[in-house]
Amino acid sequence: MKNPWFPFGTRPDAPVRLLTLPHAGAGASVFRTWGRGLPEPIGVVPVQPPGRERRYGDPPFTRVGPLVTELAAAITAELATPYAILGHSTGALCAFEVTRELLRRGGPPPVHLFVCGRPAPHFPRERSDLGRLPVPELAAFLRQLEGTPEAILNDPGLLERMRPILAADFDVNECYTFAPGDDTPLDIPITAFAGRTDPVAVAGPMAAWERHTTAGFRLHLLDGGHFAIFDRVAEVHAGIVDGLRDLTTVEARP
């Protein structure tokens, strides 16, 4: 029986797996074809949080702790090393915290952490209750991020139906508090990708991810905004290949 966290399988044939965690409101399908430009030794494994797509009937998490506890158990049961994790926006926070949870429980840790579109976890965030905005204001905020089709933004009924999952994901991100007492850096390399015009994750707070690793850090600046990793996918793939170079000698496809 397929694990619901990995709706497209875990690519056991791939020498290196890349788990991908989506942004707020999104599901595993946003990464299903995204990895086609990566070399064959790197197998993309999209992660499906509850509350969306095939898991629409499952209650979404509203806090990062329970989410990463369950996801870490799924990773421990389904995957062996080597694998890496990439997270975008809220998914970047989840990628970081599930890595820490895996280390706490002695599970197989990732060999590399890729974070996109989310300031370093120790940066304080103001609570804005984004998921509880009136629909017109929610549409305006999503439009500012530039990643949501206008057909969705101009459909108040559809946005209203999306509100519960967006509210839950925004709460995961905004209710998070980094615990200073648990500030031990990871012995795992971190690569960060930042859109130059991203309104919520500018270069400075993205560069601050370096504080959380003792194993090497790189920051890639991409032309574009919050969803630059989808607009500049070839550049992101090149950065992933570079980060995993010790595990595969195959270059990214043109």
C-alpha angles and dihedrals in degrees: 000000000000116000108244091223089064106041094170096044133258100270096235088178092065118093089218126024124206114204112205123203117198132228125256114306094008132109139209094280093074087073099036095100097015093093098055091107093059121098116265095253088067111072117194114223111190113210120221116208115200123270100049142076110342090001095052092125095053116093111251120236118252097191130049097227100067090039095056093042091059095040093049089054090051092049092048091050098043110030139055126192141306101063136124131208129224123187131183122210107317085009090061091058090048091048091054095046095045088053090054091046091052090052091049093052096041094246124148105288123214119258093224138014120214117192127188135183100356128099117241111284096248091061108104115240128205116234108241102165090228093173091058097053117121110265095256091052092045089053090050092052093048090047089055089058089053097214103101120085115247089235088067096041091052094050108081092183093055092046089051090054090049093049098089095056092041091049091050093048093045088052091052088057102036099041092052118115121191110226109226091201089063095052099128108139119237120254086221126097117252126206118189128199118200131182110228092226099034105140094206104036112035124179098268098057089041091053087053089074084084088079090068100061138058093185103071137294136216131182121204117195114208129196106248142045138279094323097044091125088069095042094045098035096145091057091048091049090051090052091050092050090049091050092050096040093119089059100043133024095197115112124228115271117255 
